[in-house]
């Protein structure tokens, strides 16, 4: 039997908004819809946070401050507004998301990287919020974080980056939904069929769900739901990219900045724990397994921060992240099915922008103009698929 919230679910349930997917995108969609006065039914094929959202890192990092554009401005605003959104959720639920504006350190390997870092500092002064900086330092100011050998040309320190506990945020959002009498949360019950014309869905357990609008926020499982209307010869709307990460019991200061070096994340969390990640694998045999690629990441992290040596590995994690065909997040109304909306494809930036994307989609459902950049829109991704476009590297 599917696990459900404390409110009984009838055989036929209708809601203003049906949300498919219980990751960070889907949970924020449910919260934003409730705030707008809409009733919500959220259905998850497995359990809340079972997909990529249930990982370990929780890094909330801005784009580089140079070559400023609409996408970077949107992400900046989302990262800034997320702090107050999390505070609101914590106040409503009494649960902590372990959010901290910790900043980030990036080691520099070559002297020519210093000149670029100085230019980026000027860019940040122009494009980032007042009070947040990007600065060059000739050597690490925190002993061993990173090790001087790992930053021979110095470091960049920036103060806009934050971090949170992914699972704690999911738990708080889930609690917020379940506490609302206008919301139903259904777990362990995949949607087997979706009729966006009629406004109905059928789950594996036989639940019939009626809706005025459906938001598909099911991560890597979203793309088939959204592909209706595409020719059979069209490429998929997105792909699955495997990521591996680890959690160490390192007994270090949770206020330490994130270390970021050539795709390696080292994120200090509460209770002295440290998350390390992540791989980006487009070819893999087992989506849930961890292997020598994660071992190599841990070794790199220890070389960068020797204080991690010998720390017990509490958890090894692997999951699949959704990468949309146009690379940017996939958001908004289906061009041919006005009841159907996308909210997926965040890939590595979902936690920083999910609340902002969800608010935009709910606004579109209510008839407000979509304000997100054109490359984010589902219609743009579908147009690319219709012309045989391929996912960019």
C-alpha positions in Angstrom: 0.0 0.0 0.0 1.3 3.5 -0.7 2.4 5.6 2.2 0.1 8.7 2.5 -0.2 11.7 4.7 -2.6 11.6 7.7 -5.5 12.9 5.6 -7.4 10.0 3.9 -7.1 9.8 0.1 -10.3 8.9 -1.7 -10.3 6.7 -4.8 -10.9 9.8 -6.8 -9.1 12.9 -5.6 -9.1 16.3 -7.2 -6.8 19.2 -6.6 -6.1 22.5 -8.3 -2.5 21.3 -8.8 -1.1 17.8 -9.1 2.7 17.8 -8.5 4.5 14.7 -9.8 7.8 14.3 -7.9 9.0 14.6 -4.3 12.4 16.2 -4.8 13.3 19.7 -4.0 11.6 21.1 -7.2 8.3 19.3 -6.5 8.2 20.2 -2.8 8.8 23.9 -3.5 6.1 23.7 -6.2 3.7 22.4 -3.6 4.6 25.1 -1.1 4.3 27.9 -3.6 0.9 26.6 -4.8 -0.4 26.4 -1.3 0.8 30.0 -0.6 -1.1 31.1 -3.7 -4.4 29.6 -2.3 -4.4 26.5 -4.5 -5.1 22.9 -3.3 -2.3 20.5 -3.9 -1.8 16.8 -4.4 1.9 15.7 -4.5 2.7 12.2 -5.6 6.1 10.5 -5.5 7.0 7.2 -7.1 9.3 6.2 -4.3 9.8 8.3 -1.1 10.4 12.0 -0.6 14.0 12.8 -1.6 14.7 9.4 -3.1 16.3 10.9 -6.2 19.2 13.3 -6.7 17.7 15.8 -4.2 18.4 13.3 -1.4 22.1 13.7 -1.8 24.8 15.0 0.5 26.5 18.2 -0.8 24.1 21.1 -0.4 26.5 23.6 -2.0 24.8 26.9 -3.1 27.4 28.5 -5.3 26.9 31.4 -7.7 28.0 31.5 -11.3 31.3 33.2 -12.2 30.8 37.0 -12.0 32.2 37.7 -15.4 30.3 37.9 -18.8 27.2 38.9 -16.9 23.8 37.9 -18.4 20.2 37.3 -17.6 20.8 33.7 -16.4 23.5 34.7 -13.9 21.4 37.6 -12.6 18.5 35.2 -12.0 20.6 32.8 -10.1 22.1 35.6 -8.0 18.6 36.8 -7.0 17.6 33.2 -6.2 20.6 32.6 -4.0 19.9 35.8 -2.1 16.2 35.3 -1.7 16.7 31.6 -0.6 17.9 32.7 2.8 14.6 34.4 3.8 12.6 31.5 2.2 14.4 29.0 4.3 13.9 31.1 7.4 10.2 31.2 6.7 10.0 27.4 6.3 11.9 26.9 9.5 9.6 29.3 11.3 6.5 27.5 9.9 7.7 24.0 10.8 10.1 24.4 13.7 12.7 22.4 11.8 16.2 23.5 10.9 17.6 23.3 7.4 21.2 23.9 8.6 21.7 26.8 6.3 24.8 28.9 6.5 26.3 31.6 4.4 29.8 30.0 4.6 31.5 31.4 1.5 33.9 29.5 -0.8 37.6 29.1 -1.3 39.1 28.2 -4.7 42.8 27.3 -4.9 44.9 28.8 -7.8 47.4 26.6 -9.4 49.3 28.9 -11.8 50.4 32.5 -11.7 48.3 33.4 -14.7 45.2 32.4 -12.7 45.9 35.4 -10.4 45.3 38.0 -13.1 42.0 36.3 -14.0 41.0 36.2 -10.3 41.7 39.9 -9.9 39.5 40.7 -13.0 36.7 38.6 -11.5 36.9 40.5 -8.3 36.1 43.7 -10.3 33.3 41.8 -12.0 31.8 40.7 -8.7 32.0 44.3 -7.3 29.8 45.3 -10.3 27.4 42.4 -10.5 27.1 40.8 -7.0 25.0 42.2 -4.1 26.6 44.8 -1.9 28.6 43.2 0.9 29.6 40.1 -1.0 33.1 40.0 -2.4 35.4 38.0 -4.6 39.0 38.6 -3.6 42.5 37.2 -4.1 44.7 36.1 -1.3 48.4 35.2 -1.7 48.1 32.3 0.7 45.3 30.5 2.6 44.2 32.3 5.7 43.0 29.1 7.4 45.8 26.7 8.1 45.3 23.5 6.0 42.0 24.8 4.4 43.3 24.3 1.8 46.8 23.0 2.2 49.4 25.4 0.8 50.7 22.8 -1.6 47.3 22.6 -3.2 47.2 26.4 -3.8 50.7 27.3 -5.1 49.5 30.6 -6.7 47.2 31.6 -3.8 43.4 31.4 -3.4 40.2 33.2 -4.3 37.8 33.8 -1.4 34.2 34.7 -2.1 31.4 35.3 0.3 28.2 34.8 -1.6 28.2 31.0 -1.5 26.1 29.2 1.1 25.3 25.7 2.0 22.5 23.7 3.6 21.6 20.1 4.5 19.7 18.8 1.4 17.8 16.2 3.5 16.9 18.6 6.2 15.4 21.1 3.7 13.4 18.3 2.1 12.2 17.2 5.5 11.1 20.7 6.4 9.3 21.3 3.0 7.6 17.9 3.4 6.4 18.8 6.9 5.1 22.1 5.7 3.0 20.3 3.0 1.7 17.6 5.3 0.6 20.2 7.9 -1.7 22.0 5.4 -5.3 20.7 5.2 -5.4 21.6 1.5 -2.5 19.3 0.6 -2.2 15.5 0.1 1.2 13.8 -0.1 1.4 10.3 -1.6 4.6 8.2 -1.6 5.5 4.8 -3.1 3.0 5.1 -5.9 4.2 6.0 -9.4 2.0 7.7 -11.9 1.3 5.2 -14.6 -0.7 7.3 -17.0 -1.2 11.0 -17.4 -3.9 12.7 -19.5 -3.1 16.4 -19.6 -5.9 17.1 -22.0 -8.5 15.7 -19.6 -6.7 16.7 -16.4 -6.4 13.3 -14.9 -3.8 10.8 -13.8 -3.8 7.2 -12.7 -1.3 5.8 -10.2 0.1 2.3 -9.9 -2.1 1.5 -6.9 -5.2 2.6 -8.8 -5.7 6.1 -7.4 -7.5 8.4 -9.9 -6.2 12.0 -9.6 -8.0 15.0 -11.2 -6.3 18.3 -11.6 -6.6 21.8 -13.2 -2.8 22.0 -13.6 0.0 19.4 -13.4 3.6 20.3 -12.5 6.0 17.6 -13.6 9.0 17.8 -11.2 10.1 14.2 -11.2 13.8 14.6 -11.9 15.1 12.2 -14.5 11.7 10.6 -14.8 10.2 13.9 -15.9 11.3 13.9 -19.5 9.0 11.1 -20.9 5.9 12.8 -19.2 6.8 16.1 -21.0 7.6 14.6 -24.5 4.0 14.4 -25.7 3.8 16.0 -29.1 7.4 15.4 -30.1 8.0 13.2 -33.2 9.2 9.7 -32.5 12.5 10.5 -34.2 13.2 13.4 -31.8 16.0 12.9 -29.2 15.0 12.7 -25.5 14.2 15.9 -23.7 17.0 15.2 -21.3 19.5 12.6 -20.0 20.5 11.0 -16.7 23.9 12.0 -15.3 25.2 9.9 -12.4 26.8 11.6 -9.4 28.7 10.0 -6.5 29.4 11.7 -3.2 30.6 10.8 0.3 30.0 12.0 3.9 32.9 11.9 6.4 32.9 12.3 10.1 35.8 14.7 10.1 35.1 16.6 13.4 35.9 20.0 11.8 34.4 23.5 12.2 31.0 23.7 10.4 31.6 27.4 9.6 34.5 26.6 7.3 34.0 27.8 3.7 33.4 25.4 0.9 36.5 24.2 -0.9 36.0 24.1 -4.7 38.7 22.9 -7.0 38.3 21.6 -10.6 34.9 20.0 -10.0 35.7 18.8 -6.5 33.4 20.0 -3.6 34.4 19.8 0.0 31.5 21.0 2.1 31.7 21.4 5.9 28.3 20.6 7.6 27.0 20.5 11.1 28.4 18.1 13.7 31.8 18.2 12.1 30.7 16.3 9.1 32.1 16.9 5.6 30.5 16.1 2.2 32.7 15.3 -0.7 31.6 15.1 -4.3 30.8 14.8 -7.0 31.3 12.8 -10.2 29.4 13.5 -13.5 29.0 10.3 -15.3 27.0 10.0 -18.5 28.0 6.4 -19.0 27.4 4.0 -16.1 26.3 0.4 -15.4 24.6 0.8 -12.0 23.0 4.2 -11.1 23.0 3.4 -7.4 26.5 2.0 -6.9 29.7 3.8 -5.8 33.1 2.8 -7.0 36.7 3.8 -7.5 35.7 7.2 -9.0 34.4 8.2 -5.6 37.5 6.8 -3.9 39.5 9.1 -6.2 37.4 12.1 -5.2 38.0 11.3 -1.5 41.7 11.0 -2.1 41.8 14.4 -3.9 39.9 16.0 -1.0 42.4 14.6 1.6 45.2 16.0 -0.5 43.6 19.4 -0.6 42.6 19.4 3.1 45.0 17.0 4.9 43.0 17.4 8.1 40.4 15.0 6.6 42.9 12.1 6.5 41.7 9.1 8.5 38.1 10.5 8.9 35.6 7.7 8.9 33.3 7.5 5.8 29.8 7.7 7.2 28.0 7.2 3.9 28.7 6.7 0.2 25.9 7.9 -2.1 25.1 7.8 -5.8 22.1 9.2 -7.7 20.9 10.4 -11.1 20.6 14.1 -11.9 18.4 15.4 -14.7 20.3 17.3 -17.5 17.9 18.9 -20.0 18.5 18.9 -23.7 19.2 22.6 -23.7 21.3 22.3 -20.6 19.4 25.1 -18.7 16.6 24.1 -16.3 13.3 23.1 -18.0 10.4 25.2 -16.7 6.9 26.3 -17.7 3.9 25.5 -19.7 3.8 22.8 -22.4 3.3 24.5 -25.7 0.6 22.1 -26.8 -1.0 21.0 -23.4 -2.0 24.1 -21.4 -2.7 22.1 -18.2 0.9 20.6 -18.2 3.9 22.4 -16.7 7.6 21.5 -16.4 9.8 22.0 -13.3 12.9 19.9 -13.8 16.4 19.8 -15.3 18.2 21.8 -12.6 21.1 19.4 -12.8 23.7 20.8 -10.3 21.9 24.1 -9.3 18.5 22.9 -8.3 18.7 23.7 -4.6 19.7 27.3 -5.2 16.9 28.1 -7.7 14.1 25.6 -7.0 12.0 28.1 -4.9 12.4 30.8 -7.6 11.4 28.4 -10.5 8.5 27.0 -8.5 7.1 30.5 -7.9 7.4 31.3 -11.6 5.5 28.2 -12.6 2.7 28.8 -10.1 2.5 32.3 -11.3 2.0 31.1 -14.8 -0.7 28.7 -13.7 -2.5 31.7 -12.2 -2.2 33.6 -15.5 0.8 35.8 -14.7 3.4 36.3 -17.4 6.4 33.9 -17.3 9.5 36.0 -16.3 12.2 33.4 -16.7 14.8 33.6 -19.5 13.8 32.0 -22.8 16.4 29.3 -22.6 14.7 28.0 -19.4 11.3 27.4 -21.0 10.0 24.0 -21.8 8.9 25.3 -25.2 12.5 26.2 -26.0 13.7 22.7 -25.0 11.0 21.1 -27.1 11.9 23.2 -30.1 15.5 22.1 -29.8 14.3 18.4 -29.7 12.1 18.9 -32.7 15.1 20.1 -34.7 17.2 17.1 -33.6 19.3 19.1 -31.2 21.6 17.2 -28.9 22.5 17.9 -25.2 25.4 20.3 -25.1 28.4 19.2 -23.1 
